[in-house]
Amino acid sequence: MRAPRWTRIYICLFAVVWLGLLGSFAVQGLREADPGALITVPMAALGIFLFSGLFLLRTRTEAGELVVRNVMRTRRIRREDVEDVRTGKPQGGPLTVGEAVLVLVRDGSMVSLEATMRTGWTARGRQELIDSRERLLAWTRTTR
């Protein structure tokens, strides 16, 4: 499961514009010997970190494990440790808008699958969320 294609395209375009603007500000500042141009370096680094994290969101299953790659953390959950799969408001992390598939883990924690986040404003978005949940539920029920 990955974020929708249009979301990944938007992230790439926004990143190019963001980094392009920062680059032009840095070049202009260096030409004018403005020490304020140095602020663009940490801003660019932060942008690269966030954009790459958003672009690489995904959830996959492999060898009896659910591998959840969120913006800030990657987590591996064994199939037998999955108690339930739900949809709801994302738990923790920087992305808390809309709805996502949530995995209730045997240790009591709730893991949001940020790659499944949808605003829920459209019937298609709601259906994608339901489909993702159903696929994951089917995976948890196989070969326990």
N, C-alpha and C positions, 0 to 999 in steps of 0.2 A: 504494500500500500504506500502510495506517495501522494504528496500534495497535487492538486489538479495541474495540468499542463499550463493553463493560463496563469496560474499563480507563480509557477517557476519562471515563466517568460517575463512576467511583471517584475519579479525580484531581480532578474538579470538586467532588465532595462533600467530599473531604478538604481541598481548598483553602478551601472555604467555612467548614468547621469551624475550620481552622487560623487563618484570618484573623479569624473571628468571636471566637475565644478571645483572640487578640492584641489585637483592638480593645477587648474588654471589660476586659482587663488594663490597657490604656493609659488608658481612660476612668477606671477606678477609681484608677489611680495619679495621674492629673492632678487628680482631685477631692481626693485626699489630699496633693497637692503633693509626691509622691514622685519624685525625679529618676531612680529606677530604671525608671520607666515608659518612659523614652526608649529603652531597649534593644529595645522592641517594634518600633521603626521599622526598624532594619536587619534584624530577624528577619522582618518583613512583606515587606520588599523582596527578601530572599533567597527567601522562599517564593513570591512572585509570579514571580520569575525562574525558579525550578525548576519550578513548576507549569505555567507557560506553555510552557516548553521541552518538558516531558513531553507536554502536551496537543497540541502542534503537530508531534510526530514524524510524519514521512511520507517516502515515497520515491515519486518519479514519473519518468516518462520524457517528454521533450519534445524534439522536433527533433534526434534523434540523441544526446541527452545523458541521462544518469541524474542526477537531482537528489536528493541524499540530505540530508534535514533531520534531523540528530541533535540531542541536547540542547545540546551546546556548540558545534556547528559545522555549517554547510551546505557541502556539497561537490558540485561538478559534475564528472562523469566522462564523457568522450566514449565513444561505443559502441566505437570502435576501440581504446580504451585498456583495455577490460575483457578480462583474460586468462582468468579463470575465475570461476565462482560456486559457492560451497560453503555448507555449514551448519556451525556450530561455536560455540565459546565466543566471546562478543563481545570485540573487541580495543580496548583503551583506553576512554576515556570513563568516566562515572560509573556506567553500567549494565553490570555484568559478571556477572549471574546468568542462568542458563539458556542457551539457544541462540538464535542469530540467523543470518540470511543474511549471508554474508561475500563481498565482492567483491575479488578479487585484481586489482590495477591494474598496468598495464605497467611503471610506475616502481618496482615491488616492494612497494608499500604494500598493506595489507589494510584495507578499509573495512567496518565493521560497519553494517548497516542496522538501527538501533535500533528502527524502527517494526515490524520483523518479529520482535522478541524474544518468545520463548515459554519457559515453564519446561520444557515437554516432559513434564509429569506426566500429561497426558491424551492419549488417541489423537487427539482433535480438534486439540489444540495442535500435536502432531507433524505431523499432516496439513497444517495451515495453513502450517507452516514449509516442508514439502516443496513445497506448491503455490506458495508465494511464490518459492522457488528455481527451480522449473520455468518459471514465467512470465518471470522475469528471464533465464533461459538462452535461452528462445525469443526474447526481445527482442534479445539479443546476436547471435543467429544470423541475424536478418533484415536484409536490405539493407546488407551490409557494404561 
